[in-house]
Amino acid sequence: MSLRQMSMPRFRRSLLLSSLLLAGSFSAHAADEMLRKAVGKGVYEMAVSQQENALWVATSQSRKIDKGGVIYRLDPVTLEATQIIHSDLKPFGATLDTQTQTLWFGNTTHGTVTAIDAKTGDVKGRVVLDPRQRSETVKPLQPRELAVDGKTNTVYVTGVGKESVVWVIDGATLKLKATISGVGSRATALALDNEAQRLYTVNAEGELVTIDTDKNSILTRQKLLDDGKEHAFLNIALDTANHRAYITDFKQPEVLVVDYRAGKVLHKIAVPESLAVLFNPTRNEVYVTHRKAGQVSVIDAKTHKVVKTFDTPTNPNSLALSADGKTLYVSVKQASSREKEATQPDDVIRITL
């Protein structure tokens, strides 16, 4: 037997061992990269606090059997629940004032927002924004997205309806300061540039609306597209350093990149129909959820190219980002309808960027 023949089995064993070790390292990396945990029914938006080392998740629970909802405080690393806050009103939208450590939740079906102390979980108070009772003829405006200016302790809330508004709340007194009307039909999205004292939303009429937060008045309403297609602009994220807005469309397979000062579309990024969008200045990336496709896209904000796609079936919904920009959180809803509710709880995914 030649020396070469004698060494071949050892070589094969060494190659097999190396392959197993390499496969094991890839599996460990994949496990570290994405963690998924079931939380509760009706998961919607999230808020992250570095100071409190917490991830809060708003859940509306069952439509049929639960009168209220639940807010879960999760460990941001393990996604294990560390506190459960029961609410008599269902929470949907969520944001955090990092200056006062106040959580704000939108109670969409009750026309109300709730303020909660992030340290204790105690309710600080509520602000009724539209007290009208829903009927066949009366359609109260529904709180949708929330944005907070920590410097002025001011909270902004979109009130969605046929003629939408933006509500302005004094966070210190828990009082409604102003109602900005005339933002158009189905104005859902909200993004704040507090340094420039500008607030942005989009509506079902395909317009970008710019609001002066010093005067609480509309500066411009600009039509973004006139291409004859059906659009449903839902959410908006800002890259304030480059004066760009990223706008998702639930009807067309694209994300718009807009110069928000000029109201001009700069790029159309080809992706599936989209829902949530989030800009990460630390990594210069944009994250987008594609509910129908069951995916989350990572977009390079410099090249406007999709550089990575995470498969997150069934229905990825909202996004949240850690303060250091290194961790992305995604809420994922189970397939559900008014006729047939999901039987399993919705999930939260932690992605290491």
N, C-alpha and C positions, 0 to 999 in steps of 0.2 A: 504494500500500500504506500502510495507516495505521500510526501509531506503535505502536498496540496489537498489530497483526498482526506487526510486526517484532520485538516483545519476547517474544512467546509461545514461540518455539523456545528462546530463551535461558532463559526461565523453566522450560520443561520439562527442559532439560539441567541447570539448577541443582537442580531438584526431584529428578531422577534421581540426581545426584551426592550430594545430601544423603541420599537413601534408602540409597544404597550405603554411604556412610560410617556411617550409623546402624546398618545391618545388620552392617557390619564390627565396630562397637563392641560390639554385642550378642554376636557370635560370640566376640570376644576376651574379653568378660566371662564368657561361659559356659565358655570354655576355662580361664580363670583360676579359676573357681569350682570345677570338678571335674576332677581328674586321675586317670586309671585306668591301672594297670600290672599286667601278669601277674607273679606271684612264683614260685609252686611248687605242687605238688599237695598237697591236704589242709591248706589254710590254716585255722587256728582262731583263737586269741586273740592280742592284740597288747599291747605295753607301750611307753610313750613316756618318754624321758628328755630333759628340757631341758638338764641339765648335760652330757650326752654328745652332745646334738644327734642323737638317734637314735630310730628306730622299729623295734622288734623284732617279728618275726612268727613264731609257732610253726606249723610245718607237719609233718604226719605222713607225707607222701609217699604212695606207693602201698601199698595194703593187701597186694597180691599179691607184689610183687617187691622192696620195700624193707623191710629188717629194722628199721631205725631211722628217724629223722626228721631234719629240718634246721631250724635257727633262722637266719633272715635278719635281718641288721642293714641297715636301709634309711635313706637320706637322707630326712629327714622332709619336705623340699620337693620333691625330684625323684622320690622313691620308687625311686631306683636302689640296687641292692645294694652295700654298702660292706664287708660281711663275711659269710661263710657259716660257720656252726658246725654241724658234723655231730654227731649224737647217736645213740648205740646204742639209746636208748629213744625212743619216739615222744612228742613234746611236744604238749599240747593246751591246757590252761589256762595263763594267763600273768599275772604282776603284777610290779611293781618296787618295791623298798624305796628310796625316794629319799634316805634318810639314809645308808645304807651302799652305795648303788649296786649292789645285788644283785638280779639277775633270778631269779624263781622260776617254774618250769615244772612243771605237773602231768603226770605220765606215767600217764595214765588206765588203759591196758591192763596196766600193771605194778604198780599200787598204790604208786607212788613219786612223790616230788617231787625236782627237781634245782635246785640253786642255782648260778648262773653270775655271775662277775664282769663287770659291765656295761662296765668299762673295757677289759678284756683279752679277754673272751670265754672265759676259762678256767673249767672246772668247779670250783666250790669244794667241792662234796660233794653227797651224796644222803641222803634220809631214806626208809626203807622204812616204809610206813604199814600195808599189809596184805600180808604175805608169802605168803599161802595161794595154792596153785596152782589155777587154774580147772579145773573138771571138770563132769560132768553133775550132780553133787550139791553141789558147792562153788561159790558165787558170791562171789568177793572183792569188797569194797567198792571203788568206783572214785573216785579223786580227780577232782573236777569244777571248782568255782570256788575261787579263791584271793583272800585279802585280807591286807594287811600293815599292822601298826601300827608305824610307823617310830620312835615314841617309846620303845617297849619292845622293839623288834627281835623281834616276835612275828608268826608267819605262821599264818593260819587257812585250813583246807582242808575243803570238804565231801566226805564219803565217801558216795557214793550207792549205795543198795541198798534192799532191802525194809525193812530197819530201818537208816536212815541215821545217820551220826555227823558230828561236826565235830572234826577233828584240830587240836591246838594245838602248834606247833613253835617251839622256841627258835632264833631265827635266828643267834645267836652260836655256839652249840655244835652246831647241826644235829642236835638231839635232839628226839624227841617228848616234850612236856611233859605233855600230857593228852589224853584222848579223851572228848568230850562225847556221850553216847548219849541216845537217847530223842527225837530231833528229828523222827521220823516217817518215813513211806515216801517214797522218791524225793526227798529234800531236796536240791535242786540249788543254789539261789541263795545268795549271800552278800554282805552289805553291812555295813560297819563304821562306827560312830560312836565313834571312839576317845576323844573328849573326854568323852562320857557313859559310857564303858566298857560299851558295848552292841554286840552283834552280832546280825544278823537273817538269818533264812532262811525259806523257804516250802517246803511239801511237797505231795505228791500228794493229801493229805487236805484240802486247801484251808485250811491253817492258816498263820498267821504265828507264827514261833517267835522269842522274844526271849531272848538269852543274856547273862548277866553275865560280862564278860571278866575282872573282878577275881577272881571265884571260880570261873570256868569251869563255870558251872552254868546250867541253864535257869530263867528267871524265869516265863515264860508261854508257853502254846500256845493261840492264839485262832483260832477258826473265823471266816473272813472272809465267806463266802457260804453261804447255804442256800437256793439257788434251784432245786434239782433238775436243774441242768445239769452236763455233764461239763466239768471244768476241768483244766488242766495248767499250773500256775504254774511258770515257768522261771527268771526272773531278777528282780532287785530293785535299785533305785537309790534313794539317800536325798537328800532336801533337809533337811539337819539344822537349818537356820535356822528352818524352818517345821514341823519334826517330821512330814514327809510321806515316805511310801514310794511309789514307782512300781513296780508289779508287772505283768510281762507274762504273757500267757496264750496257750498254743499251741493251745488248743481253742476259745476263744471270741473273737469280734472286738471286743476291748476291752482297754484298759489300766486297771488299778485305781489310784486315788489313795487312799492309806490314811493315817489318823492313826495312826502306829505306836506312840504312847504308849497310846492308848485301844483300839487294834485295831479301828478303825471305818473302814468304807469311806466316803469323802467324795464321790468322783466315779467315774464310769465313762466313759472316753474312747473314743468309737467309732472304732476303727481295725481293719485286718485282723488276723488271728491273728499274734501277735508272738513274738519270740525275745529279742534283747538289748535292754537299756535303759540309758541313761546320762543323768545330770543334770549340767547345766552352770551352776554358780552365777554365772559371769561374765555370761552372757546371760539367765539365768533361763529356760532352755529344757530340754526333755527330748527325747532322740533315741531312736527305737525302730526296730529292724529287723523287717521283715515278709518272712520267707523265702519263703513260698508266693506272695505278691503281687509279689515282686521290687522292694520299695520300702523307703525309709527316711523316717519321719515326723519332722517338727520340730514340737514341741508347746510352746505358750506356757504356762509353769508358773503364770502368774497367772490366765489365763482358762480354761486346760485345753482350748484349741482347737488343732487342727492348723493351723499357719500356712504350712507348706510341705511338699512331698513331693518326694523325689528318686527317680527311677527308676534302679534299680541291678540289672538282671537279671544273672545268673539267681537265685542264692540268697544275698542279703545275710545275713551271719552275726553277727560280733562288732563291737564298737565300741571306739574309744580316742579320747582327747581331749588336745590339746596343753595345756601348763601354763597358757598365757595364755587358754585358752578360745576361741581364734579359729580353730582347725582341728580338723575331725573326720575320723577315719579309719574306714573300713568294710572288713572282709574280706568277699569275695564268692566263694562256692563254685560250681563248675560242677555241673550235674546229674550225680549219681553214685549208684551202689547197690552192694551186695555182689556182685550178679550181673554188673553192667556198670559198670566204673570210668570216670571221666571221662578223656578222652584229652588234654585241654588243661589247663594249669596254672590254679590259682585266682588271683584278683586282689585287689589292695588299691586302694581309692579314697581320695583326699585331697580333702576338701571345705572350701573357704574359707567360713567362716560370716560 
